[in-house]
Amino acid sequence: MGEDKFLWTATVGAKGQIVIPKQARDVFGIKEGDTLILLGDRERGIAIAKYDDYVKFAEAIFAAKQ
């Protein structure tokens, strides 16, 4: 894939948990204890975002509106 494009796989365990591959965690700075947000769309799939990044994005939107 391209320099900024990635492809990983994850397996869902018996408890419904997945392990995010190490390279993916490294690329996106995901560390133990981080909270992630899962955004779902039945047709397009699931997107995963770091909670802190999402909150910063939301705060920027609200700040721009003032």
C-alpha positions, 0 to 999 in steps of 0.5 A: 500500500502507499506510504500513508495507507495501511491494511491490517487484520484482527481476529475477534476472540470468544469474548468479542474482543479484538487486538489492534496490531502493534504496527497500527498502535504505533502508527496512531499512537494508541497506548494501553489504557487509551479510550477508543470510539467506534463509529458504525455505519451498516453500509460502510463499516466501523471506524475507530478513533482515539477518544482524546483526538475526537474530543479535541476535534469537537472542541475545535468545532465549538470554538470556531462557532463562537 
